[in-house]
Amino acid sequence: MKNLKIGFLLNFYQPWWQFPAVLHQISNQCYRPILQLVNSNSNFCFSANINLSFLELLGNGFSDIRSGFKKAIERGKIELMGSPAQHPILPLIPEIIQKAHIEEDIKRKESQFGIRRNCQGFYLPELAFSRSDMRLLQSEGYGWTVADDEPFVAIYGTSSVPFDHIIVWNGFKIYMRSGLWSNRISSGHYSFYDIRSRIEHEVGQWVGGEPAYIIIAMDAETFGHHGEHLIEWFLRPMLQEWAGDRIVPIETLEQIFPIRSIQYLPDGSWSTSADDMKKNDPYPLWNSRFNTYHHMLWKLVNLALNYFEHSKEDCLKITSSCHWWWISGRPHWEPEFMKFGAKKAIEIIRQYGGPKEIVTAEKIYKELESIH
């Protein structure tokens, strides 16, 4: 398919509490090999979210990774999107905290690392989309984002997924991630040549040979860490063959494909299924209607957020998406990682809260601490 363009988006993220040994392992398995591929390639390679919380972890022993990102971005090999500083599920936090995450991301990346976004795209952690957030993103100078197509398909049907146009809601462009192709790649079951053949055949039949695009997005750790073979089996040959030709910056797609306004877009994430949509549970791994522990942690965190003006950095950290993800039970269950956020939240409340509030918070914290 000569007329096919691909937006390829990688999410580079680690939580603020990540263990040094784990970070060293992932760096050697994933980040360094990816950057070696990118900086040895003369063409554009992919779009990316490089989260501030991740960059801040790259202290002694990781300077080559930070400089590798900076070099690739400055040379136009990576299209860097903006993002919230500590990787929260943006629709689930108050607007004042959303705005603080966005502004902290810009300020700290530039002042500490000399890194700045080179497009108007904004990365929503876990692709957790909500219509209510688009006004804020526009006011902060952003013009587009990527959302998952599963919630969209649940409303409009498979045949409605955009491939020859770009959808716009209230003036904000939304590109739809292909769950089908992204999940096939991240499964680790297919080589690049398998995927290339399938895309040529299946997408070719779908679009009838007309100019088209698809968006493929996943965690960067898919390559080398979760799938040890996927650097050599998939990423290297893909960049050798498609970088700068088939793979293009997502923002440039608006120069090729027409814009179409849409009246409604459902809330959801890249972990939201059609069944979740039917149950009105758009963020099942972070605020499920059916997860008591999610509700308890949000109650504790929201009590702490009342003292944002007194403890800004810690309040941003406690909203990291990981704290809820590890107690989602679908299939993730590691309450000890949730407790990093809960502990920091109770410390804020103990320091700044009133007596009654502290009693309430201590009761919640004790219940969360007892989870195993």
N, C-alpha and C positions, 0 to 999 in steps of 0.2 A: 504494500500500500504506500505509494509515493506521497499521497496527499494526507497522510496521518501525522499529526503532531502529538507529542506526549509531554505532559507536565509531570515531572518526577520530583516528589517532595519527601525529604527526610527530616525526622524530628530528633534532634540531639538534646537529650535531657537526662539529668540525674537529680534526685532530690537533695536538698541542702544537708541532709544527715548521712549521705551515702558513705559506706565504710571505705577507707583508703585502699584496702586490699582488693575490694571489688572494683574500684575505679581503676587501679593499676591493671587488673585483668582485662577489663573491657577496653581500656586504652590500647593495649597491645593486640587484642583480638580484632578490634573494630575501628577505633578512631584513627589510629596511626595508619593502618592499611588503606582506609578510605581517603585520607588526606594525601597519601602518597600517590594514589591513583589520580586524584583531582589535580594536584599540582604538577604532575608529569604529563597531563593532558593539555593540549593547546586550545581546547574548545570549552564552551559552556557545558557543565556537567549536571547540575540539579538545583532545585530550589530547597530552602532549608529554614527550619527554626533552630537556632542555637541558643538555648535558654540561658538566661543570666545565672540562675542557680547552678547550672553546669559549669559555666565559665569561672565562677567564683571558687569552685572546687579545684581548679587546675592551677595549683600553686607550685611549690617546689617539685621538680621532676616531670612537669607537664608543660613547660614553656613552649616546647616544640609544637604542641597541639594548638595552643592559643595562637602562636605566630603562623601556623599552617592555615588556620581558619582566616585570619586577617589577610594573609597573602592571597588566598583563593577569592575572597570577597572583593578585595581591591582590584584584582585582575579580571573580575567579571565571570569567574568560573562557577560561582555560587550566587544565586539570587536569595538574599537574606531578607526574611520577613520580620516584622515586629512581633512582639509577644508579651504576655504578662510575666513579670519578673520571676515569680516562684511557682509557675505552672499550676495555677488554680483552675477549677472549673468555673469559668468566668460568669455564666448565668446564675450561679448559686451564691455569689457574694454581693454585698451592697455596692452601689455605684461609686461611693467614695473610695472603697478599697480597690475596685476595678481600676479607677483612674490612677490611684497610687501605684499599682502594679505596672501599668502602661508607662507612666512617667519615669518610674525607677528603672525600668528596662532600658529606656533610651539614655538616661543620664549616666548610669553606671557603665553600660557597655562602652560609651564614648569616652568617659573620663578615666576609667580604669584600664580599658583594653584597646582603646582606639578603634573600636569596631562600630560601624553604623549600618543600618539597613540601606539597601540600594533599590528598593521598590516601594510601592504603596500597599503591599500585602500585609495582612495581620494573621498570625497563626493562632487559632483557638486550640488550647490544650485539649487533647482527646477529641478534637474536632467537635467540641461541645457547643453547638450553635443555638442561639436564641434570637428571635427577631428584636427583642427588647434591647439588645446590646449594640445594634447597628448604628443608632444615632450617636452614641458615645464614640464609637470607632471613627465615624465620619468627622466628628468634631476634633478628634486627635490627629486628623490628616491622613487617615487610611481610606482606601478605596475598594478593597476586595479581600475576600477570604476564601477558604476551602471548607466545605461541609461534606458529610458523607451522603451517599446517594440512597442508603437503605430507608431512612425516614421519608425521603422524597418519593421513592418507589412505592412505599406503603400508601401514600396519598394519591399519586398520579399514575402509577403503573410503570412497568419496565420500559415500555416504548416511549415514555416521555422524558427519559434521562437525556439531558443536553449533550449533543456531540457535534452539532453544526451551528450552535449559537451559544451565547453566554447569557445566563439569566441575571436579572437585576431586580432587587426588591428595594423600593424607596430610594433609588439612586445608588445603591450599594451592590457591587458585583459579587456573585457567589458561584464559585466553581465547584462542581460535584466530583468528589473522589469516587472512583470506581471500586466498590467493595469487591467485586468479582476478581478483577485483575490484581488488585493489591493483596488480597488474601491468598490468591494462587501463588504469588511470588513469596510472600512471607511464610507460607506453609513449608517451604524448603524442599518440596517434592519435584520441582521443575528446574531444569537448567535454563539459561538464557535462550538457548536455541529451541528448546521446547516452547517457551513463552512466545518467542518471535514467530514461530510457525503457527501457533494457535491464534495469535493476534492477527496475522496476515489473513488467516482463513475466517475466523469468527467475526472479527470486527469488519473485515471486508464485506462479508455477507450482510452484516447488520446495517452498514451505511451505504451499501450499494456502490462503492467506489468513489463516492463524493468526498470532498475535503472534510476531515473530521479531526477531533481531538479526544483524548482520554486523560484523566488525572489519576496518577498512581501515587499513593502516599502510605508511609509506614514509619515505624521507629528505626532510626539508624542502626540500633543494636541488632536488628534482624540480620545484618551482614557481619559475620565473623564471630559474634557472641552467641546469639540464639541459634543461628545456623552457621556452624563453623566452616562449612564448605561453600557458603554463598558468596564469599568474596571472589574466589577463583571460578566458581561454577556459574555465577550469575553477574555480579557487579562489574568485574573486570571486562569480560567480553561485551557487556551492554554498553559501557562507556567507550570502549574502543570502537564500536560500530555505530552507536547512536548519538554520542555526545556532539553537540553543536549542529546536528542535522535533524534527527527526529525529535530529540529531547530539546525543548526550548524553555526559556523563562516563562513562567505562567502568565506574567503580566503582558507579555507580547502577544498572547492569544487574542486580545481585544483588537489587535491590528489586522487580524485575519478573519475573525468570525463576527457576525452581527450580534447586536444586543437585543434581548427581548425582556420586557418587563413582565413580572409575575405578581399576582395578587396575594398569594399566600405561600409561606414556607413553614414546615413543621419544625418544632424544636427537637433536638436529638444529638447524638454523638456517633462516633464510629463503633461503639459497642451497643447501640440501640437497635433492637430487632423489630420486625413487624409485629411480633407478639407484644413487645414492650409498648409499642405505639397504641395497640388496642387497649392496653391496660392503663394508658395515660401515665407511663413511667419513663419519661424521656432520658433520664440520666441514671440508669439502673445500677451502675457500679460506683456511684458517688452520692446519690441521694434517693435511693429506692423507696417507694411508698411501702415496701414490704420488708424493709431492713431496719429493725429497732436500733441496732448499733449505729447505723448511719445517723439516725435522728438524735441519738444521745450525743454523738461527737459534734454534730452541728450546733446543738444547744450549748455545749461547753464553749465551742469556738466563737459563737456569736456573742456570748457573754464577754469573752476576752476582747472581741473587736470593739466593744464599747469604749475601750481604752486605747484606741488606735493612736490618738495624738500623743500619748505618753510612751508608747512602745511600738513605733512604726515598723521597724525591721522585723521584729518577732511576730507582729500581727500578720505581716505578709507571709512569713514562713509557715504559720499554722494553717494557712489556707491551701497549702500544696495538695494537689489531687491525690497523691500517693496515700495519704493517711486514711482516706475512705476506700480507696481501691483495694487495699490489703485486707479489708474486712467485708468485701462485697460477697465473698463466698461463691463467686461465679467465674472461674473456679478458685479464685485467689483467697487464701486464708492465712494471714500471718499477723495476728494482732500486735505482736511486739513492735512492728514497724508503725502501726497506727499510734502507738503510745508515745512516739517521738513528738507528734503534734499535740496530743492530749497533755503531755507533761509541760510543754512550753505554754499552752493555753492556761493551765491552772496556775502556773508561776506568774503570769500576767495578772490574773484575777486576785491572787494572794497579795500581790504588791499594791494594786490600785483599787480593788473592789471594796464595797462596804460590807459590814458584818453579815447581813442577810444573804447578800449575793455570794459571798464566800461559802456560807453554809450550803447553799444550793449547788454551787459548783463542786464543792468537795464531795458531795453525795454522788454526783454524776461521774466525777473522776474515779472515785472508788469502784464504781460499777465497771467502768471501762478498764481499769487496772486489773480487775478480776477475770477478764476474758482471756482464755487460752486456746 
